């Protein structure tokens, strides 16, 4: 749905209710979209929550680097036996 900035400001409570119900609303000013209000995406972390999660991870051991390199070698895409 598209609304002008004037209508969106006058009906802001209704706009928020519609977004909470899953609707995406574009706000226009002078015929150009200036904002899009969308429902929050589930599963995304705020920056400070991500940092807190990283701080709780166990420290890597001395084999970590070689393990990552080894995975890169093992997980290569298969070679096409019959090139086109």
C-alpha positions as CSV (number, residue, x, y, z in Angstrom):
1,X,0.0,0.0,0.0
2,X,1.2,3.5,-0.7
3,X,0.3,6.6,1.4
4,X,1.2,10.2,1.2
5,X,3.3,11.5,4.2
6,X,0.3,13.7,5.2
7,X,-2.1,10.8,5.4
8,X,0.5,8.5,7.1
9,X,1.1,11.1,9.8
10,X,-2.7,11.6,10.4
11,X,-3.3,7.9,10.5
12,X,-0.1,6.7,12.1
13,X,-1.7,4.4,14.6
14,X,-3.7,2.7,11.8
15,X,-0.5,2.5,9.8
16,X,1.3,0.7,12.6
17,X,-1.6,-1.7,13.1
18,X,-1.6,-2.6,9.5
19,X,2.2,-3.2,9.5
20,X,1.9,-5.3,12.6
21,X,-0.6,-7.4,10.7
22,X,2.0,-8.0,8.0
23,X,1.4,-5.2,5.5
24,X,4.2,-3.3,3.9
25,X,3.5,0.5,3.5
26,X,5.3,2.9,1.3
27,X,5.3,6.6,2.3
28,X,5.4,9.1,-0.5
29,X,6.2,12.8,-0.6
30,X,5.8,14.7,-3.8
31,X,5.2,11.5,-5.8
32,X,8.5,9.8,-4.6
33,X,8.8,7.0,-2.1
34,X,10.7,8.4,1.0
35,X,10.2,5.5,3.4
36,X,8.9,1.9,3.5
37,X,7.5,0.6,6.8
38,X,7.7,-3.2,7.1
39,X,7.0,-5.7,9.8
40,X,10.1,-6.7,11.8
41,X,12.1,-9.6,10.4
42,X,12.3,-12.6,12.7
43,X,15.7,-14.2,13.4
44,X,17.8,-11.1,12.9
45,X,20.0,-9.9,15.7
46,X,20.7,-6.3,16.7
47,X,24.5,-5.5,16.6
48,X,24.9,-5.5,20.4
49,X,23.1,-8.9,20.7
50,X,25.4,-10.3,18.0
51,X,28.5,-9.0,19.8
52,X,27.2,-10.6,23.1
53,X,26.7,-13.9,21.3
54,X,30.2,-13.8,19.8
55,X,31.7,-13.0,23.3
56,X,30.1,-16.2,24.6
57,X,31.7,-18.5,22.0
58,X,34.5,-20.7,23.1
59,X,38.0,-19.6,22.0
60,X,39.3,-21.3,18.9
61,X,42.2,-23.8,19.2
62,X,45.5,-23.8,17.3
63,X,44.0,-26.2,14.7
64,X,41.2,-23.9,13.7
65,X,43.0,-22.3,10.7
66,X,44.1,-25.6,9.2
67,X,40.6,-27.0,9.8
68,X,39.1,-24.1,7.8
69,X,41.6,-24.6,5.0
70,X,40.9,-28.3,5.0
71,X,37.1,-27.7,4.7
72,X,37.8,-25.5,1.7
73,X,39.6,-28.3,0.0
74,X,37.0,-30.9,0.8
75,X,33.9,-28.8,-0.1
76,X,35.0,-27.8,-3.6
77,X,32.3,-28.2,-6.2
78,X,32.4,-31.5,-8.1
79,X,34.4,-31.5,-11.4
80,X,32.1,-31.9,-14.4
81,X,33.3,-35.2,-16.0
82,X,31.7,-34.3,-19.4
83,X,32.5,-30.7,-20.2
84,X,30.1,-29.1,-22.7
